[in-house]
């Protein structure tokens, strides 16, 4: 007698607005949980918070408004293609942040385009959102795995860049930086000034986000 089918929410313009608000509320709640309570407390990086949230909300609104255009799947894949192009034509973003970025896009797609035709469909949508939160929490949690970090070094002992002196180069970098350098790559050699630009790699428990050195399209 008191059981109401949630699919009735789709009847009439007022109920359409109610559905939009419900979808938007769910979407906003999930993205704030992921960004505000998982990403930021662990990584303390405010630079990407605005981007994650704005892309999620913008993507949600665009997809919802175009949901009846019969281009849902093509439009969704088109968005991912556009974002992939943006990824390679702007300053390089760390892999972890790219993961969060695509999650924010995927959440907007799911919450805007998923079917809410009956109670089961709505429950599936909610469970999918919860699954995203749990997976992000588990995968982003520090599980004791080492990160390979790197530093760019201006190196003046030019004789050590020779292939036969590679071990001497690594040992010298370890001694002078105090870091457990396990490999190095020579990026540039300036014989006029007898210096080389070297990228030294080392393992540590914490990722240091060395992405600023890569944002050059030259």
N, C-alpha and C positions, 0 to 999 in steps of 0.2 A: 504493500500500500504506500509506504513511504520511500520506496526505492525509486530513484530517478536515474535515467540513463544520461550520462554526461554528453552524449552526442547531441542532445537537445540544445546544447549551447550554441550550435551552429544555425539555429533558426532565427531569422530576423536580423536587422542591422544592429540592434542593441546587443544581441547575443554575439554577433561578429566582433564587436568591440570588446566584449567580455572575454572572448576566446583570445583575441590579440593581447589583452592585458595579462591573461593567465600564461600564455606562451612567453611573453616578454619577461614576466616576473620569474618564471622558471629559468629562462636563459640567463637573466642578470644575476640571479642567486648563484647559479652554478659557476659562472665565470668569475664572480667575486670570491667565491670559495677557493677556486683554483689559484687565482692570481693573488688575492689578498691574504689567504691563510696557508697556502702551500709554497708558492713561488717566492713572494717577498720575504717572509720570515727566514727562509733558508739562504737566499742569495743577496738580499739587501740591495737590489738594483732597481731604482725607481725609473730609470730611463725607458724601460719597456712597458711599464704598467699602463700608461696612457694608450700606447699602441695596441696592446692586447685587448683592452676593454673597448676602445673605439672601433677597431676592426670587427670585433664580435658583434657589437650593437649595430653597426652599419650593415654588416653582412646579413644579420637577422632581419632588419627592416626591409632591405632590398629584396631578399628572398621571399619574405612574407607578402610584400606588395605584388610580386610577380608570380606568386604561387599558382595563379589561374591561367598563366600564359601558355601552358602545355609544353614548356621548355625546361621543366624542373631539373632533370638529370643533366641535360646539355649545359644549362646555365650553371649548375653546380660545378661541373668539371671545368667549365670556362673560367670560373672564379679562381679555382686552384691553378689553372694555367697562367692567369694574369699575375697572381701572387708569386708564382715561380719566377716569372720574368722580373718582377720587382726585386725578388731575392737576389738575382744575379746582376742587376743594374744599379744597385745602391751599395752603400758601405756594408761590408760583409758582417753578418750577424752570427753569433755563436750558435753551434748546433743545438744546444739546450734551448736557447731562446726561440730558435726556429721551430722546435717541437711544440713549445707553448703557443707560438703564433698559429700553427696549423690546427692545434686543438681549439683555439678560440674561433677560427674559421669554421671548423667542423661542427662545433656546438651551435653556431648561428644557423648553419644549414639544417641540422637535425631538428632544432626547435622551431624553425620556420616552416619546413616542408614536410615534416612527419605527419602521418594521418592521425587525426583525433576523432575518427568516425564513431568509435564506441569506447567503452570503459577499458577494454583490453589494450586497445591501441594507445590510449593515454598512459596506462600503467607501463607499457613497453617503453614509451618515450621517457618517462621518469626514471625507469630502471637503467636505461642507456646513459642518461645524464649522471646517475649515481656511479655507474661503472667507470665513466670517464674520471670522476673525482678520485675513486679508489685507485685506479691504475696510475694516475699521475702521482698520487701520494706515495705509492709503493715504489714506482720506478725512479722517482726523484729523490727518494730517501737515501741518505748516505749509507751504503751497504759495505763500506770498507774497501771499495775498489780504488786503485790508484788512478790519478788523472795524469795524462802526459801534458805538461805545461811547456812553454818555451819562452825564451827571451832573445831579443835582437841585440847583438853585441858588436861594437866597433873594435876590431882586434888588430893590434899592431905588430905582432910577431909573425910576419908574413911568411917566414920559412916553414912554419908549422902547417900551412895550408896544403903542402905537398902531400900526395896520397900516401907516401911511405912514412910520413910523420903524423898520420891521423891519430894514433894512440897518444902521442905526445900532445897533440892539440886537445884531446878530450881531458887528459890529466891536467893540463895547464888551466883549462876552463874550470875544472873541479876545484883546483887549488885557489884560483883567484875569485871565484864567485861563491864558493862554499856550498854549491848545489851539486847533487848527484847526477851530473850530466852523463847521459848514456849514448847520445849521438849528436852530431852537429852537421849542418848544411851550410855551405858557402854560398851566399846570395850575391855578393858583388865583390870584385877585387879592384883596388885602386893602386896600381904600381907607382904612380907619380908620388903618392904620399905614403906608400908602403903600409897600407891598412886594408883590411878586408871586413866586409859586413857578414857576420855569421849568425845563424839561428841555432841556438843551443836548446836541446830538448832534455827534460828531466821529469821524473815521476814525483808526485806528492799526493797527499790524501785529499787536498782541496784544489778545486779548479780555480785558476786565477784569471780566467776569461781573457786570454791574450788575443783579442780580435781586432784591436786597434791597428795592429801592424799589417793587416791584410786589406784594409779598405782602400786600395789603390788600383785603379783599372788600367794603369799604364802597362 
